[in-house]
């Protein structure tokens, strides 16, 4: 996968058909979190508590808070011309993350923090790029 690519978890597809999610503004609380040493598995990772998901979250440092950031400014629209739905939210920025402190995050995971059954279902993950810092 290339930097910026995103993949939807298969559990999310099932949960959509079961009516678990409300992604629009005013609906459920959506969180995006950073992860180090995460090995994605779209077939077996369904919820935040799955092995290898929450345990790989970036440590609380450099302006990042455990649990991730809550998405605001969410919008869900239908693009009939291209036969797809579109989800958007206000960009999240962690400007104080230092290189390798505690480690460089390689993935961001989007989840719904509202449902209790299933608890905290995963929506998708994104590949993050690595940034090289040079000293002058």
N, C-alpha and C positions, 0 to 999 in steps of 0.2 A: 504494500500500500504506500501511497505517496502522502507527503505532508498535507494536512487539511482534509484528507478523505474521511468520510464518515460511513459507518455501517449500522444498520438497524438490527437490534436483537430480535431473534425469532419469537421469543416470549412476548415482546411488545405487539407483534402482529396478531398473536392469539388474543392478548388482552384487549386490543382495540375491538375485535369482533365480539368480545364479551362485555364491552361497554365500561371498562375500568377507568379510562382516561377522560379528562376534560382539560385539553391543552390551551384553550383560549384564556385571555386575560379575565380574571375574576373566577377562574376555575381552580384547579389544583395548584399546589406549590411545586414548582419544578426547580431542581438543583443541578448545577454542573460542578463536577469535582475533578481535581487533577490527580493523576496516578503515576507512580514509578514502578518499574518492574512488573507491569501488568501484562498478562498474556490473554488477549481477548478470546472468548469462545461464545459465538452468537447462539450456539445450540444449548449450552448448559448454564450460561449466566443469564438468569431471569430477574433476580432481585439483588438489592444492595448487600444483603447478608450472605450471598453465595461465596463459597471459598475462592479466594483470590481477587475479590472485588473490593470490598471495604478495607481489607487488610493491606492493600497496595496504595491506599490514598496517601498523597503528599503530606508530609508533616506540617504542623502549624508553624509557619515561619514566613518571613518576608511579605507580610500582608495577607497571606493565605490563612483562612480559618477552617478548621476541621469541619467536614460536612459539605464544603463547597459554597458557592454563591447562589443566591436565589435569582432566577431569571425574572426580569420585569419587562414591561412594554411588549408583551407577547401579542402576536397576531396570527390568526389562522385564516387562510383564504383558499379559494378554489381557482385554479388556472385551467379553465375549460379548453382554451386553445391548445394547450400542451398535455391535457388529460392528466393533471396531477394536482395534489394538494400542496400548499406551501405553509410552512411554519417559520416564523421569525420572532426574534426577541432583541432587546437592547444588548449590545455587545458587552461582554464582561472582560475587564482588564485587571490583571494583578501586576502592577508596575514595579513592585519591590522584590520580586522573586530573584534571588541571586543564583548564579551558576553553581550547580552541585551543592546547594544548601537548602535542604538536606540532600536532595538528589534532583537531577533534571527530570521533570515530568515528561513522559512519553505519550500519555493518553489523557483525554478528557472524557468523562462519562456523564451523560444526561439521564436523570431519573426523576420519577414522580414521587415526591416526598409525602403525599397525602394518603393514598390508599393503605389500608391495613390488611386487606386480603385480596391479592397478595401484598405483603408489606414492601413498600418502597421499590416498585417495579422499575427495571431499567428500560430505557428507550433506545439509546444509541451511544456509540462512542466515536471519538475522532482521533486520528493520528496527529500528534504534535511534532513540529520540527525541532531540531536542536539548534541552538544558537552558540556560535563560538565567540568568545570574548577575548580581545587582544589587549595587551597592556602596552602602553606607549613608551 
